[in-house]
């Protein structure tokens, strides 16, 4: 799919925004979890500190004792990650067995203040979250200020964080996949009016309708209205041009008829040379008028794509008509027509194209005329007409392009090919002349636009 596709652009933008939102959400949740985990750990450490304060005893000698060990067994395991330490005046200390020979770098403060929470260094270069508070004991003598510190290794907290991330990351990935799929569905739904509009435009090109449906969302309605106005304007312009072309043809017929009558009158007076010259000019003018009108009609139909013709049906109907002409029934008419092909143009223009080319083959063929119709490209069809006549010299193709006749000894020779070339080019097609490798005569290869609704079918070969 093209990167210019609206679906691709919206899909990539939506996916990027979803990934970014989930990444920011994951980072925010992790930060919240870290803060909450630290607060919970600090609360647990403060509980341990209070329990420890209830068990501390300072003797008259200044020695510090803890009457009962704390319940958590990690305080008894060396370097377990959970530690406590009590500092009394005179440098006396009491420490948990888990500290072994290490000492916590505490900073005693004045008694009566709330517990302090912060990070300190620990055994074996560890980082500890510590809760510290100073309490006053009245066991012996005057009040004694004792500093208590309870700490936990950050590695224990990191293990909980990794466990949380192990649940968070897959959850966010699953959520992202669901959101991307849902967003793709939403985009498809949002672009449905444009796909419908594209289909209707295809039907307009195929000639099956002349107006777009107005049952569209409000955001698309202005585009549809403008397109409908443009189509109506073009239809009106085409109809007006056809009317003017018809008026022009009708206006020229009368002067040409008058000139023809003058030629007959001159011939009746014995002025054969003048009559022949007038008749030749009348025929030339008539051919040029027919050619110009055919080209204009084809150009208008090709521009709007208002028609679509079944190629096989038109071809067989044209061959049946040609077989009624003198000498045509004795020829072998061979067909190799791929069924289902439709010409993106007027049926009358296709009839004129095939009629001119097949009639030219009929005039020059010795015994056989062959018609082949097949798909050239996905958007074009190819029509090949061959005969076993003398063929067309290469230099004569240039004369036909200029509208001149090929052989003046046969009526109409060459001019029909020129009109066929004009019609094909008006439909953005082409005609090429060459020698038939099978029959030895003229080979005419014509490419024409294929209607979008035309479905290629299996070729059917028959001989008449």
N, C-alpha and C positions, 0 to 999 in steps of 0.2 A: 504494500500500500504506500502511496506517495506520501512524503513528509509534508506536502502541502495540504493533505487531507485534513479537514476540520475534525474528523473523528480521531485521527492520530494526534493532532495538536491538543485537543481537549483531554484525550486519554492520558497523554504524557504529563500535561499540566496537573491533572487531577491526581495521578499517581505520585508525582513529585510532592504535591501539597500534602497528600496523605502520609507519605514517608516522613516528610519534615515534621508534620504535626505529631506523628507517633514518636519520632525521635525526641522532640521537645517534651512530649508527655512522659516518655520513659525516663528522660533525664530529671524531670521535675518529680516524678514518683520516687526515683532513687534518692534524690536529695531529701525529700520528705521522710522516706524510710530511714535514711542515715540519722537525721535529726531526732526522729522518734526513737530510734534504737539507742542513741546516746542518752536521751532523757530517761528511757526505761532502765538502761544500765546504771545511770547515775542514781536513780531512785533505789535500785536494788543495793548498790554500794552504800548508800546512805542508811538503809535498813541495817546492813551489816555493821556500819559504824556505830549506830545507836545501840545495837545488841552488844557490841564490843565495849562501849562505854559503861554499860551496866555490869560488865564482868571485870573491870579493871580495879586493881587494888594496889595502892602505893604505901609501902611500909615506912616506918620512921627512919629507916636507914636510907630511904630514897629508892629502894629497889621496886621495880614495877612487875606485877604479876597479873595474870589473867586467870581467874578462878575456874572458868569452864571454857573449853574450846568452842569455836563456832561450828555450826552444824555442817556446813558445806565441806565435803572431804577434800576438795581441791586445795584448801588452806594447809593441808598436811602433806601434799605432794610437792617435791622440789620443782621449782620453775613450772608449775602447773598453769600459770597465767592469772591466778587470783591471789592477791597478797593483802596483808595488813601490817601496819607498823604503828607503835605507840611511842611517843617521845615525851619524857618527863624532865623536870628541871635537873640540872647537874649532869646532863648528857646521858642519863639512864634511858635505855630503850627496851622494848619488847617487840619481837617480830614473829610473823607466822613462819612455820617450818618451810612453807613453799618458797620463802625468800632465800633460804639456805644461808649463804654468806654475803648476800647482797644487801644494800641499804637503799631505801627510797630517798631521793633528793627532795625532801619536803621543806616547806617554808612556814613555820608556826606563826600564827597570828593571834590577835587578842581574843580572849574568851567572850562568849555571849553573841558572837556574830553568826549569821547563817552559814551553812556548809558551803564550801567552795569546790567547784568542779572545774577540772582542766586536765591538760595532757602533760605528762612528765616522762622522764626516761626510766627504764627498768632494767632488769637483769638481761645479760647477753644482748645488749643494744636494742632491747624491745621498746615499744612505745606504749605507754599505759594511760588509761583514762582513770583519773583519781578523784576521789571525794575526800576533802579534808575539813575537819572541824576541831576547835579547841574547846574543851570542857573543864569545869572546875570540880575537883573532888574534895570531899570533906571527911575522908575516912580517918585521918590522923592529923592532929594539930590544925594549923591554919589551912585555908583553902589552897589547893595545889592545882595549877593549870597544866593539863595534859593535852598534847596534840595527837589526834588520831587520823590516820590516813588509810583508806582502803582503795585498792586499785585493781583493774582488770586489763589484761593484755589486749591490744587492738586486734591481734590475730583472731581472737575469739569473736570479736565483733565483725571482722572481715568474713569469717566463715558464715555468719548469719546473712551478711550482705550478699555473698555469692549464692547462697541458697535462695534468697529472695530474687536475685537476678535470673537464676535458673528457672524460676516460675514466670517472671515478668517478660523476659525476652520471647519465649515461645508464644505467650499469650498475646503480646503485641504483634508478632508476626502473623498469627492466626487472625487477629482483628484487622490487620492491614490487608490481608488477602480477601477477607470478607468485604471490607470497605471498597477495595479496588474492583471486585466483581460487581458489587452493588452500584458503584459509580459508573462502571462500563454499561450496566443496564440502564441507568438513568440517562447517560449520554445517548445511547441508542434510542431511547424513548424520545429524548429531546430532538434528535435529528430525524425522526420519522417523518415530520412534515416535509423536510427537504428531499428525502428519498421519494416520497409520494409526488412532490413537485417534479423531480427528475423523470419519474415514470410518465407523468402527464405530458411533459415536454417531448418525451420519446413518442407518445401517441400522436402529438401534434405533428412531429416530423414524419410519422408514418401515415398521416392523413386520416386518422380515425377520430379526431376531435379537433375543434377549432377554438376552444376556450379552456382555461385552467379552472379547476374547482375553487370556489371561494370558501369552502369549509376547511379553513386553516387557522392556526393560532393568530392572535392579534399582531404578534411581532412579524409574522410572515405576510400578513394581509397587504401591506403597502406594495411589496414586491409583486405579489400575484396581481393586484389591480393594475400596476404599471405594465406588466407583461401582457395582460388581457387587452389593455388599451393599445399597446404596440401591435399585437396580433390583429386586432380589429382594424387599425390604421393600415397595416400592410395588406390585409385582405381587400380593403376598400381601394387601396392604390393599385393592387393587381387587377381588380375588376375594372377600374377606370382605365388602366393601360390596355387591357384586353378590348374594351369597348372602343378605345381610340384606334387600336390596331385594326379592328374590324371596320371601323369607319374609313380608315385610310385605304384598306383593301377595296372596300366598296367604291370609294371615290376614284380609285385608279382603274377599276374595271371599265367604267364608262368611257374614259378617254382611250383606253386600249381597244375597246370594242369599236369605237369610232375610227381609230387608225386601221383596224382590221377591215372595216367596211370600205375605207378609202383604198386599201390595198386591193380588195376585190373589184372595186370600181375601176381602178387603174388597169388591172389585168383584163377587165372586160373591154377596155379601150385599146388593148394591144400594147400597153406599156408594161411588159412583163418584168423588165429589169427594175423599174421603180417599185412594182408590186412586191417583188422578191425582197428588195431591201427593206421595205416597210414591214413585211411579215417577219423578217428576221429580227428586226428591232423590237417588234411587238412580243415575239417569243422570248427574247432576251430580257426585256423589261418584266414580263410575267414571271419568268424564273427567278429574277432577283427579288421581286415582291414576295413570292412564295417563300424564298429562302430567308428573307429578313423577318417575315411574320413567324415562320417556324422557329427561328432562333430566339426571337423575342418571347414567344409563348413558352419555349423550353426554359429560358432564363428565369422567367417569373415563377414557373412551377418548381424549378430546382432550388430557387432561393428560399422558398417557404416549405418545401417538402409536403405539399398538400395531398399527394396521391401516393399510392403504392399499387403496383401491378404484378400479377402472377406471370412470370416469364414463360413458363411452360405452356400455360393456357393461351397467351398471346402468340407465341411462336407457332403452335399447331394451328391456330385459327388463321394466321397469316399464310402458312404453307397451303392450307386447304383453299384459300382464296387464290393463290398464285397458280395452283394446279388447274384452275379453270381457264387460264390464259392459253392462247394458241401454242401448241408444241410443248407445253409444260408437263402434260400428263405422261408423255413418253420418257421423261427423265426419272431417274431414281433419286428420291428425296430421303436421305438418311438423317436420323435424329439421334443425338446422344445428349439428353437433357437431364440435368440434376433437378429432381423434384423439390418443391418447397421454396425455391428461390423467388424473391420478390424484388422488383425494380423500384427504387425510391424516386418515382416520377410519375408522370401522366401516362395512362395506358395508351392514349392516342399517339403520344410521342414515341413510345416503344414500338407501336405498330408501324409508325412511319420509318423508324430506324430499321427494323427488321425487314419491312417491305422493300425499302430501297436497296438494302444489301442483298437480300435473297433474290429480288427481281434482277439485279445486276448479274448474280450468278446464273439465273435462269437464261438470260440473254446470251451468255457466253459459254455455258456448259455444253459439252458434247453429249454426255450421257448421265452425269451424276452431280448432285449438289449435296453437300454435307453440312449439317448444323450441329455445333457442340456448345453446350452451356454448362458452366461449372463455376465453383467459387474460386476467385483469384486470391483475395485476402479476406479477413473477417468483415471488412466494410465494403468490398467491391466484388462484383461478379464479372465473369469473362465470357464473351460470346464470340465464337469462331465460325466463320462461314467460308467454305472451300468449294471450288468447282474444278472440273477437269478441262477448262477452256485454255486459251492461249496465255492467260496470265497478264499481269500489268507490269510494263517496264518501269524501272525505278524512277526515271526522270518524269514519268507521267504523274506520279504522286504529287509532285510540286504543282503541276497544272491543276490538279483536282483541288488542292488547298486554296488556290486562287479563284476557284469557282468556274474554271473552264471545263469544257467537255473533253472526254478522253478520245472518243472516236466519233467524228462528225458523220460517219456513214450510217450509224444506227441511232434511232431516235432516243433522246434522253440519256445517252451513254455518258457516264462520268458525273453529270450534274447531281444525280441522286446520291452518289458517294460524297460529293461536297456538302450537300445538305445534311447527310448522315453525320459527317465529321462536325459540322456546326452544332447539331443537336447534342452529340456526345460531349463536346467541349463545354456547351452550356450547362450540362449536368456535371461538370468537372471530371468527365471521363476522357477517353482518348481512343483513336482509331489508328491502327498501323496496317500497312499493306506489305505483303511479301508473297513469295511463291510457295504453294502448298507442297510439302515434301511427300504427301500421300497421293494426291491426284494430279499434281503438276501444273494446275492452273493458279488462279488468284486465291490468296488466303487473306481474309480480312479479320483482324483481331481487334475486338472492341471491348473496352472495360467501362463499366457503368456503376454508379453507386448502388449498393444493396440496401434495401429497407431493413430497419432494425428488427422488425417483427419477422423477417424471413428466416426460416429454419432450414438448414441444409438437410436434404434428404438423400436417399440413395439414388444413384443415377439409373435411368431407365433407357435402354437402347432399343430402338425399333427401326425398321426399314420399310419404306413405302415404294 
